[in-house]
Amino acid sequence: MAATPTQGTIRLPVKDEHGCFNIRLESIGGYGANIAGKMLAEAGVLYQGLNGSNFSSYGSEKKGSPVKSFIRFAEPDTPIRVSSPIEEPHIVCIFHEALIRTQPVVDGLRPGGVVIVNTRKRPEEIRQMLGVDDVTIGTFDATTIAVETGSRVNMAVLGAIARAAEFLDPEAIKALITDTFSKKYPHTVPGNLRCFDRGYAEIEFQSFGPSAEEGSARTRRSAAAYGYLNMPIGGVIPNPGNMAVKDLSASRQGFLPEFDREKCIDCAQCDMVCPDYCFVWEQGVDKRGRPAMVLKGINYQYCKGCLKCVEACPVDALREMREQDGYADAHTVRHDHLLVVGR
């Protein structure tokens, strides 16, 4: 059951002009950012007596779509009178490091703010990728934690946020996890709690001071890949499909297909089941010396890790593997599009 709220005893460490502490979750569909935001707000309001609000912003409800979740907390005697998206957060949580390449994830981050990233990289490496200063960066491998505990990335993220936002009681969040999942999915409670505890314990923080250089990433605004200066005549993008400028690598949840050219028989079974046009072909000769289309490899920019190709391959030329840092970039094969806009 819910813990007794501690009305009037909690004070926020920092507040904006409206008296609120702001958290923004940057994710993509499938990682559970929406439910994580709801649970975080519920834990603060129902279990700790804070005032709070939460809502999410997303397009089509499908795996791979960008998702933002916004959480505001205020002290018990401070009403929340703002309901707009959070543009100047105190904490930003990035559910996959690939979002750093494709989304303006740290726009508006307040000086001295905290950035939490699901990654295998160290905080210094992430700071260089983000180009921010006067910030505390926390990194941890939430994907591995989720796989090893049989849970989801969002449970590990909740643990990391509880560590970063010290006014949040981790025991209150754990009580909410137990109450939420024990009703319909009691078998998931132990794994979810282990995932939360490991996220809380394993995140590594490092603080970076302000820099004298002008123009940090938090003040930049994103620009569209195509505009009036570089759009093809007639406004038609002549690439196959409509995903030429998309990077779906953030949709992968720890696994991707590994391609073995020696075993491949170019049967195209993988290409027929792939929903994202990942496989790259070229004119060549088959193993008997006859002219044929030959599979060159996988463009991992478009691969969201559904692994349908692994199931379809009749000769085990494609196998499931744990994604390793840098593997996709090193082994990707680019499409020969008329326009190529990628990483």
N, C-alpha and C positions, 0 to 999 in steps of 0.2 A: 504494500500500500504506500501511498505518497507520504513522504516525510512531512513533519509539521513545519509550515513556513516560518521563517525567522524574520517577521516583519520589523522593519526599522533598524536592523542590525548590520546590513550589508551596505558598504560604500564602494562605489566604482572608483578605480584608480585614475581614470581620465574620462572626460566627458566632452561632447561637442557643444555647440551653442544652444542646442535644444535640451541639454542635460542627458544625452544618451551615449552609450557605448555601442559602437557599430562593428558588426562582423559581416563580411561578404564571402560567400563560398563560390568559387569558380570551378565549374565542372562540365561534364558532358553527360547526356542521357545514358543511364545504365549503371552509374556509380552510386546512386542513392543520395545525391546532394539534397534533393527536395525533402526526403524524410529526415535526413540529418539535421537540416535547418529547423524542421518542425519539432524534433525531439529536443534540440538544444534550447529552443524557446520555451517548450513545456517544462523542461527541467528547471529553468530559471524562475518561471512564473509560478508553477504549481508546487514545486518542491523546495524553493528557496524564498518565495515571497517577493521577488522582484517584479517590476512592471516590464513587459516585453511584448514584442510583435515579431511576426515572421511572414514572409511571402516569397514566392519564387517567380522568376521570369524565364520563360523558355518558349520556343516555337513549337514545331510539331513534336508530339510526345513519342519519340522513337530513340533508339540507341544511337548515340553519336551526335545528337543535336546539342548545341551549346546550352548550358543551364547556369543560371545565377540564382543563389538563394541569399536572402537578406535577413539578418537578425539584429534587432535593436533591444537593448536593455536599459532600463532607467531605475533609479532608486525607488523604494516603495512609496515615498512621498512626492515623487515627480511623475506627473502624467505624460504619456507619449502623445504628442499632438502632430506628428509628422508621419506620413505613410508613403513617401516617395522612395524610389530606389536609392540605395546607399551609394553615393558618389565619392565620399571621403571616409573610408573605413579605418578603424584602428587595427583590425586584424583581417588579413586576406588569406584564405586557405585554397590552395590550388591542388585539385585532385589528381592531376597528371602533369608531369613536367612538359609534355609536348604542347600543352596549352600556352606555354610561354612563347612558342614560335607562332602561334596562330591567333591568339586573342590578347587584347590589351589588359592583362590580368591585374596589373598593379596601378592602373590609372587612378589617381586621386588619393593614393595611400598617404596617410598623415605622417609628418615627420616623427620619427621615433616609433612608428608602427611595427607590426609583426607580420611576416609572411611565412606561411607554413606550406611546404611542398612535399608531395608524394614523389620521392625520387631516391635513387641510389647515390646521387652526388652529394658532396659536402656543401655546407652553407656558402663557402667562399666561391665555389664554382657556380652556384645558383645566383649569387649576387652579381657575378660577371655577366651571366646570361640576362638578368633582369636590368642591369645597368642602374641600380638604385643605390642610394646612400642614406645615412641616418636611419637605419632600419635594423631590426633583429630578424634573422632568418632561421627557421627551424626546418630540418630535413629528416625524413625517415622513410623506410621502404614499406609503405602501407599495403602495397600489392602483395608482397611476400608474406607479410603478417596475416593478411586476409586468407591467403591460400593455405598457410600452415595451420591456421586455427579453424578453417572451415566456415569462415564468416564472410563479411563484405568490407570493402574499403571504407565505407562510411563509418563503421564502428571504430576502426582505428583512428580515423580523422576526429571523431568525437573525443577520443582520449587525448589526442594532441592539442585540441582546442582547450580542453579542460586544464591542461598543463600551462598553456600560454595565457589564458584568462584566469588569473589566480582567484578571482572572486567567485568563480563557478566551483561548486563542490562536486568532486568526482563521484562521491558516494551517492549524491542526489541523481546524477546522470545514470549511474549503474542501477539505482532503484527504478528509474523510469524504464531502462532497457528491460529489466526483469518484468515489470508490470505490463509493458507493451507486448512483449513476445510470448509471455507465458500463457496467454489466453488461447491463441490459435496455433502457435508454433513453439511449444515448450521445449522441444528437442534442440532448438537453436540457441536457447538462452546461455548455456555454458560456453559455447564457442564465441558468441557475441561478447560476453563478459571478458573472456581471455583476450579477444581481439582489442577491446577497449583498454584493458590493462597494459598490453604490450605497446599500443599506440602512445599511451601516457608515459610509459617508462623509456621507450626507445628513441623518441624524438631528440635530436641534437640541435641546440640553439647556439647561435653566434651573433654578437652585436657588432655593428659597423657604424662608425661615427659619420658626421656630416662631411661632405667634400666641398672643396672650393670651386670645383668645376660647375659650369652652368648647364641646365637642361637635363634633368634626370628623367628616367622613363615614366615616373608617376605624373609628369606634366604633359606628356605627349598624348595626342589623340590619334586613333587608328585611321588609316586611309584605305579606301577600296582598292583592290588589285587592278581593276579596270576603271577608266574614267574617260572623259571626252578627249584627252590627249593621246590615249593609246588604245581606245576601243576600235576594233575592226569596222570598216565601212558598213553602214547599215545596222550596226549594233549587234551583229551576229557573231557569236563565238564558234569558230569552225571546228572545235575539238569534238570527238565522240562523247556523247553524254553531256552532263552539265557540271561535272565535278573537277574540272581542270585545275582550279585554284584551291581546292579543298585539301586539307591534311587530316585524314581520319585516324592517324596513329594514336591519338589520345583515347580512342575508343577501345583499344586493346587492353585486356585486363590480365596481363602477365604472360600471355601465350601468343605465338604466331606460327605460321607454317614454315618449315624449312624445306628448301627445294634441292633435290639431288638430280643433277642433269644426267648422270650416268645411268640411272634407273628409268628415266622418263622415256615413254614410247610415243609421245606427242599425240595422245588420243583425244585431248581436249575435254575430257570429262571434268577436269577442274574448272576450265573456263566456262562450261555450261552452267555450273552451280554457283559460280562467284557472282555476288550481287553488286560488286563495285568495280568491275573492269580492271582487276589488279594484274592480270597476266599479260606479258609482253611477248609478242610473236614476231618472227621475221622470215622472209623467204630464204629457204636453204635446201638441203638434201636430207632425206631420212637415212636410217642405218643401212638401207639397201642401195643407197646411191641415187634414189629417185628424187625429182624436185618435189618439195613439200614445205608446208609451213612448220617451222621449228620453234618450240617454246624456249625463249631466252631466259626468262626468270620472272620475278615478282616485283612489281612496283609497290613497295611497302607504304608509300605515302597514302595510298587509297585502301590499304588493308586494315580492317577493323577487328581482325582476329576471330572471325566467326568459325573458322576451321571446317567449313563445309567442303572445301577442296580436299582436306585430309581424308574425310570420310569417303569422298567420291573416287579417289585415286586407286586404280586396281593393282598397281605394282609397287606401292609404298615409296614412290618418288617424292611424296610430300608427307612429312611427319610433324606432329605437334612438338614444339619445343618451348621451354621457358625463355622469355625474351631477355636478352642480355644487353647491357648498356652499349650502344653504338652498333649493334649487329644489323639492325634494319638499314641504317645509313650506309654501312659498308657493303651490304649485299643487294641493295635495291637496284633494279634495272628500270631506267626511265622509258616512258613511252616516246615515240617519235611523232609528237603532235605538231600541228602547224604552229600552235602557240604553246609554249611550255612555261608555266608559272608555278614554281614549287619552292622547296626549301633550298 
